[in-house]
Amino acid sequence: MSYKFFERAAPESCGVKAGDISDLIDALCDHPAGQETHSFMLLRHGKVLSEGYFAPYSPDMPHTVYSITKAFTGMAVGFLADEGKLSLGDRISEYFPEYEIHPTLGDLTIEHLLMMGTGQVGSAVVHDVSPGLSHDIAGFFMTPSDVPHGSEFRYQNRVSYVLAALCERLSGMSLMDYLDKKLFSPMGMERPYAVKDPSGQYLGYSGMRLAPEQLAAVGQLLMDHGVWMGRQILPRGWADEQIARHIGRDEPDMGDWSQGYCYQLWRGRHNTSRLCGAFGQMCVIAPDKDMLFVTNSGYDSDIQFILDRFYEHILTKCADVPLPDDDEADEALKRKLTGLRLHQLYSSPSPELYSILGREIQIKDSGASVTVTGDRDAVSVHIRRPGKRDIVFDAGFNGMEKTNADGGDIIPYEYGDVGDWYASAWWKTQSRLAVTARLVPTQVCLSLNIYPSGGGFEAECSIRRGNQL
């Protein structure tokens, strides 16, 4: 499947130096340990100036975008308002008469939900996307607020879930059917994948999957006041309202995270707005420079690192007029983009492999065990977990390759039925075997280390951005 919406142009023709883009790539590659960039796309004046994909990620691979999903729920609310089916000042309780409402929520409006200004007490973010609290509408309406609505930013997934439920009630359609009718089809965009909860409702706060150029197209739509290829797609005025700041966040020393919140997306420094999802999924909208920056990543923390590098190398350095051609820098950039891939390790074979093969080795602090079979070219890994599905996959010693795998239940619910496993094995030392398996295009990554211990062997296993052993 191809997702091509934009013309390609030389960076200098739009006031950006190819050398500055090379510096940005170098900076992103010089990331904190264990963090990684999967792809990026830079656009200006509606043209793609540069795009990079770290293999095995590719241009046409839809990527899990987490809370970027919220922005689409916000657009659905905008469409319904334009149809006269709701007003932002309406009390949300009016649309859910079957639920008991806590007395402090009687005047809670739809707009308060859009801006994350419900003032409710409790956990700021509900990370559990399995059936439970995040899907409990009754629980939402009985969670009290302890500050005036709209006075304090408090981020929570349930807000967006309730907005998604509202959209489905008023449209008479599923959230994604409605967005397909009003947004995706009019833009000429294939309907993205999204995850439903067990009741059949789309999550509304996470679970969508978008290719980088699809995400860029939506960012361009918002920056261009809801117009796409000369056609008004979003209701007139809604795009400007959605990317405007509606509530502050008075927390110092948090960089872009201190800049406030819009309608289901974020404000940033340099007069930017940002569709933003966990682990570094972003579309930065910079209208003052007519620029977009899209990135998919696997960052466990410090997403600010990505934004700072973009501001430093591109946004604050670009010119307002075309620059002279720089063929040498352009060719160097093309070579760099062609060779992008996730960090991989290679090693010489170790005779210690034959001491490991076939043994049942205990995995530290887990109650699970692992058995490795194979040879010096590739190994098969079989992790057994009491009371849970086994995890089974193959890994070669020649770099990261696609593999047949059963990931058991380590895949979070919101990813749905998705992805291909890629794995690799190498020797950290002559006696320490390391194996990594990742679920692409998600951020789930399993790391296994086997090493000598007490006359035998022991293993350690960690799972980043997934359910633990």
Residue pairs with C-beta under 8 A, 6 or more apart in sequence:
1 60
1 190
1 211
2 60
3 59
3 60
3 189
3 190
3 211
3 212
3 213
3 214
4 213
5 188
5 189
5 213
5 214
5 216
5 217
6 43
6 46
6 47
6 48
6 213
6 216
6 217
6 220
7 46
7 47
7 48
8 47
8 48
8 49
9 45
9 47
9 48
9 49
10 18
10 49
10 325
10 330
11 17
11 18
11 20
11 21
11 42
11 49
11 50
11 330
11 333
12 18
12 322
12 323
12 324
12 325
12 326
12 330
13 322
13 323
14 44
14 45
14 47
14 49
14 322
15 44
15 318
15 319
15 320
15 321
15 322
15 323
16 42
16 44
16 49
16 314
16 317
16 318
16 319
16 323
17 317
17 323
17 326
17 329
18 50
18 326
18 329
18 330
18 332
18 333
19 326
19 329
19 332
19 333
20 313
20 314
20 317
20 318
21 42
21 49
21 50
21 313
21 314
21 333
22 329
22 332
22 333
22 336
23 313
24 40
24 309
24 310
24 313
24 314
25 40
25 52
25 336
25 337
25 340
27 309
27 312
27 313
28 37
28 40
28 306
28 309
29 37
31 37
31 299
31 305
32 301
32 302
32 305
34 300
34 464
35 280
35 297
35 298
35 299
35 300
35 301
35 302
35 305
36 54
36 297
36 298
36 299
36 342
36 343
37 54
37 280
37 295
37 296
37 297
37 298
37 306
38 53
38 54
38 57
38 63
38 295
38 296
38 297
38 298
38 342
38 441
39 51
39 52
39 53
39 54
39 57
39 59
39 63
39 212
39 294
39 295
39 296
40 50
40 51
40 52
40 212
40 293
40 294
40 295
40 296
41 48
41 50
41 51
41 52
41 212
41 213
41 216
41 292
41 293
41 294
41 295
42 48
42 49
42 50
42 51
42 291
42 292
42 293
42 294
42 314
43 49
43 216
43 219
43 220
43 291
43 292
43 293
43 294
44 289
44 290
44 291
44 292
44 318
45 290
46 220
46 224
46 290
48 213
48 216
50 333
50 337
51 59
51 212
51 337
52 336
52 337
52 340
53 59
53 61
53 212
53 340
54 340
54 341
54 342
55 340
55 341
55 342
55 400
56 341
56 342
56 400
56 402
56 422
56 440
57 63
57 296
57 342
57 440
57 441
59 211
59 212
59 213
60 211
61 211
61 440
61 441
62 192
62 193
62 209
62 210
62 211
62 214
62 441
63 209
63 210
63 211
63 212
63 281
63 296
63 441
64 207
64 208
64 209
64 277
64 281
64 414
64 415
64 418
64 441
64 442
64 443
65 208
65 209
65 210
65 215
65 277
65 281
65 296
66 206
66 277
66 278
66 279
66 281
66 414
67 157
67 205
67 206
67 276
67 277
67 278
67 281
68 208
68 210
68 215
68 275
68 276
68 277
68 281
68 282
68 283
69 160
69 194
69 203
69 204
69 205
69 206
69 207
69 208
69 277
70 160
70 204
70 205
70 206
70 264
70 265
71 218
71 242
71 264
71 265
71 275
72 179
72 183
72 208
72 218
73 160
73 163
73 164
73 167
73 175
73 204
73 205
73 264
74 114
74 163
74 242
74 263
74 264
74 265
75 179
75 182
75 183
75 234
75 238
75 242
76 163
76 164
76 167
76 171
76 175
76 178
76 179
76 182
77 86
77 88
77 110
77 114
77 163
77 166
77 167
77 263
78 234
78 235
78 238
78 241
78 242
78 263
79 178
79 182
79 183
79 234
79 235
80 86
80 166
80 167
80 170
80 171
81 87
81 88
81 235
81 238
82 235
82 238
85 170
85 171
86 95
86 110
86 166
86 170
87 110
88 109
88 110
88 111
88 114
89 109
89 110
89 111
90 109
90 110
91 106
91 107
91 108
91 109
92 105
92 108
92 109
92 110
92 112
92 113
92 162
92 166
93 99
93 101
93 105
93 106
93 108
93 141
95 166
95 169
95 170
96 137
96 141
96 162
96 165
96 166
99 137
99 138
99 141
100 138
100 141
100 142
101 141
101 142
102 141
102 142
102 143
102 144
102 145
103 144
104 119
104 144
104 145
104 146
105 118
105 120
105 141
105 143
105 144
105 145
107 149
108 118
108 145
108 149
109 149
110 163
110 166
111 117
111 150
111 246
112 118
112 119
112 149
112 150
113 159
113 160
113 162
113 163
114 163
114 246
114 263
114 264
115 150
115 153
115 246
115 247
115 261
115 262
115 263
116 153
116 154
116 155
116 156
116 159
116 247
116 261
117 149
117 150
117 151
117 152
117 153
117 154
117 246
117 247
118 145
118 149
118 154
118 156
118 159
119 145
119 146
119 147
119 148
119 149
119 150
119 151
119 152
119 154
120 140
120 143
120 144
120 145
120 146
120 154
120 156
121 143
121 144
121 145
121 146
122 143
122 156
123 156
124 154
124 155
124 156
125 155
125 156
125 157
126 133
126 134
126 156
126 157
126 158
127 157
128 134
129 157
129 203
129 206
129 207
129 412
129 413
129 414
130 413
131 197
131 198
133 139
133 158
134 157
134 158
134 161
134 205
135 161
135 197
135 198
135 199
135 201
136 158
137 161
137 162
137 165
139 158
140 158
140 159
140 161
140 162
150 247
152 247
153 247
153 248
153 249
153 260
153 261
155 261
157 205
157 206
158 205
159 205
160 203
160 204
160 205
160 264
161 201
161 203
161 204
161 205
163 204
163 264
164 175
164 201
164 202
164 203
164 204
164 205
165 201
165 204
167 175
167 178
167 204
168 174
168 175
168 178
168 201
168 202
171 177
171 178
173 181
174 200
174 201
174 202
175 194
175 201
175 202
175 204
176 191
176 192
176 194
176 202
179 191
180 191
183 189
183 233
183 234
184 190
184 191
184 192
185 191
186 228
186 231
186 233
187 217
187 221
187 228
187 233
188 229
189 214
189 217
190 214
192 208
192 209
192 210
192 214
193 208
193 209
193 416
193 418
194 202
194 203
194 207
194 208
194 209
195 202
195 203
195 206
195 207
195 208
195 413
195 414
195 415
195 416
196 202
196 203
196 207
197 203
203 414
206 277
206 278
206 414
207 414
207 415
207 416
209 418
209 441
210 218
212 294
212 296
215 275
215 283
215 294
216 283
216 292
216 294
217 228
218 275
218 283
219 275
219 283
219 284
219 285
219 292
219 294
220 228
220 292
221 227
221 228
221 233
221 234
221 239
222 234
222 239
222 242
222 243
222 273
222 285
223 239
223 243
223 285
223 287
223 290
223 292
224 239
225 234
225 236
225 237
225 239
225 240
226 232
226 233
226 234
226 235
226 236
226 237
226 238
226 239
227 233
234 242
241 263
242 262
242 263
242 264
242 265
243 262
243 265
243 273
243 285
244 262
244 263
244 273
245 259
245 260
245 261
245 262
245 267
246 260
246 261
246 262
246 263
247 260
247 261
248 260
249 257
249 258
249 259
249 260
249 261
250 258
251 257
251 258
252 258
255 269
255 304
255 307
255 308
256 266
256 267
256 268
256 269
256 272
256 274
256 304
256 307
257 266
257 304
259 266
259 267
259 268
259 269
260 266
260 267
261 267
262 273
265 273
265 274
265 275
265 276
266 273
266 274
266 275
266 276
267 273
267 274
268 274
268 284
268 307
269 307
269 311
270 286
270 288
270 311
270 315
270 316
271 286
271 287
271 288
272 284
272 285
272 286
272 315
273 284
273 285
274 282
274 283
274 284
274 285
275 282
275 283
275 285
276 282
276 303
279 297
279 298
279 299
279 300
279 303
279 443
279 465
280 295
280 296
280 297
280 298
280 299
280 303
280 306
281 295
281 296
281 297
282 293
282 294
282 295
282 297
282 303
282 306
282 307
283 292
283 293
283 294
284 292
284 293
284 294
284 307
284 310
285 292
286 292
286 293
286 315
289 315
289 318
291 314
291 315
291 318
293 310
293 314
293 315
295 306
296 441
297 303
297 306
297 443
298 443
298 445
298 464
298 465
299 305
299 306
300 464
300 465
341 400
342 400
344 399
344 400
344 424
345 424
345 426
345 428
345 434
346 397
346 398
346 399
346 426
347 397
347 426
347 427
347 428
348 427
349 376
349 397
349 427
350 427
350 430
350 431
350 433
351 430
352 427
352 430
352 431
352 433
352 452
353 375
353 376
353 379
353 433
355 457
356 372
356 433
356 450
356 457
357 372
357 373
357 374
357 379
358 371
358 372
358 373
359 371
359 372
359 456
359 457
360 369
360 370
360 371
360 384
361 369
361 370
361 371
361 372
361 450
361 456
361 457
361 458
361 459
362 368
362 369
362 458
362 459
363 369
363 370
363 383
363 458
363 459
363 460
363 461
363 469
364 458
364 459
364 460
364 461
366 385
366 461
366 469
367 385
367 386
368 383
368 384
368 385
368 386
368 461
368 469
369 383
369 384
369 459
370 381
370 382
370 383
370 384
370 448
370 450
370 459
370 461
371 381
371 382
371 384
372 379
372 380
372 381
372 382
372 433
372 450
373 379
373 380
373 382
374 380
374 394
376 397
377 396
377 397
377 398
378 394
378 395
378 396
378 397
378 425
379 394
379 395
379 397
379 425
379 435
380 392
380 393
380 394
380 395
381 391
381 392
381 393
381 394
381 395
381 423
381 435
381 437
381 448
382 390
382 391
382 392
383 390
383 391
383 392
383 408
383 448
383 461
383 469
384 390
385 391
385 408
385 469
388 408
388 409
389 406
389 408
389 409
390 406
390 408
391 405
391 406
391 407
391 408
391 410
391 446
392 405
392 406
393 403
393 404
393 405
393 406
393 407
393 421
393 423
393 437
394 403
394 404
394 405
394 423
395 403
395 423
395 424
395 425
395 435
395 436
395 437
396 403
396 423
396 424
396 425
397 424
397 425
397 426
398 424
399 424
400 422
400 423
400 424
400 436
400 438
401 422
401 423
401 424
402 420
402 421
402 422
403 421
403 422
403 423
403 437
404 421
405 421
405 423
405 437
407 421
407 437
407 439
407 444
407 446
409 467
410 444
410 446
410 463
410 466
410 467
410 468
410 469
411 418
411 419
411 439
411 442
411 444
411 466
411 467
412 444
412 465
412 466
412 467
415 439
415 442
415 444
418 439
418 441
418 442
419 439
419 440
419 441
419 442
419 444
420 439
420 440
421 437
421 438
421 439
421 440
422 437
422 438
422 440
423 435
423 436
423 437
423 438
424 435
424 436
425 433
425 434
425 435
425 436
426 433
426 434
427 433
427 434
428 434
428 449
431 451
431 452
432 449
432 450
432 451
433 449
433 450
433 451
434 447
434 448
434 449
435 447
435 448
435 449
435 450
436 445
436 446
436 447
436 448
437 445
437 446
437 448
438 444
438 445
438 446
439 445
439 466
442 465
443 464
443 465
444 463
444 464
444 465
444 466
445 463
445 464
445 465
445 466
446 461
446 462
446 463
446 464
446 466
447 461
447 462
447 463
447 464
448 459
448 460
448 461
449 459
449 460
449 461
450 457
450 458
450 459
451 457
451 458
451 459
451 460
452 458
461 469
463 469
